[in-house]
Amino acid sequence: MRLLRIASAAELLSLAALLTNLFTVHAKVITTFGGPLHGISYVAVIAAASLAPSTGLRGTMWRAFVPGIGGLLALRNLRAEGIRHGNV
């Protein structure tokens, strides 16, 4: 769960930085470092969601594939199922 939290935060922040850069200054250094960071964090979110203890949670893995907010959606689904089953 910790890896999923960290990776989803990095994915969201890197996407926000890339989009802000796209619509404002177009700084090449932000694109150069932000693009690979976003890609790696996106793959890390998918990997972390697949390793999460989510037996029987069909939607968790597929939510992780949504770019930008997929990790947050997967975390929300894991928390909701944990509360439903008393595994907070």
N, C-alpha and C positions, 0 to 999 in steps of 0.2 A: 504494500500500500504506500509506503514512503517513497519508493522509486516512482510509482505512478503519480504521486502528488508533485514531486520535484520535476519530473519530465513534463507533466501537463502545464505547470507554471512556466517552465522554460519555453515550451512550445507557444503558449499564448503571448508571452512577452516578446519573443522573437518575431512573431507574426505582427504584433502591434508595431514594433520598431520598423519592420520592413514596409508595412503599409503607410506609416507616418512618413518614412523616408520617400516613398514613392510619390506621395501627394504633396511633398514640400520641397526639400533641398536636393534630392537625388544624389546624395553623397555616395561615392563608389565604395568607400571603406565600410560603410554600414551594409551595403549589399554584399560585399565580399565576405564579411564575417557573419552577417545575419542569416544569409541564405543557407549555408551549410549547417549553422547552429539550429535553424528551424527544421531542416531536413532530418538531422540526427535526433532531435528531440521528438519529432513526429514518429520516427521509427521506434524510439525508446518507449513512447506512450503505447504503441501497438504491442510491443514485446511485453511491457509491464502488465498490460491488461490481459494478455494471454496467460501470464504466469500468476495472476491474482487468484486467490482461493475462491473461485466463483463457480463451483459445481452447480449446475442447474440454472445458471444465469445466462440465458441465451443472448440477451441484449447487451451485456457488458462489453463483449469483444467487438461487436459491430459498432457500438457507439464510439469506440476508440478510433475508428477509421475516419471520423469527421474531422477535417483539418481545422486546427485552431482551437476548437472547444471540445474535441472528442475526449480528451483525457478528463476534463471536468465532468462531462456527461457520464463517463464510465465510473468515476468516483461517486457521483451522485447515485447511480444505479446500485453500486456496491453498498453504499451506506443505507439506502432504502431497503435493500434486501436483508442487510444485517439487522436492521431495526425490526423488520417484519418477522424475522426468525429468532429474535432475541440475542443476536450475536454482536451487540454494539461493541 
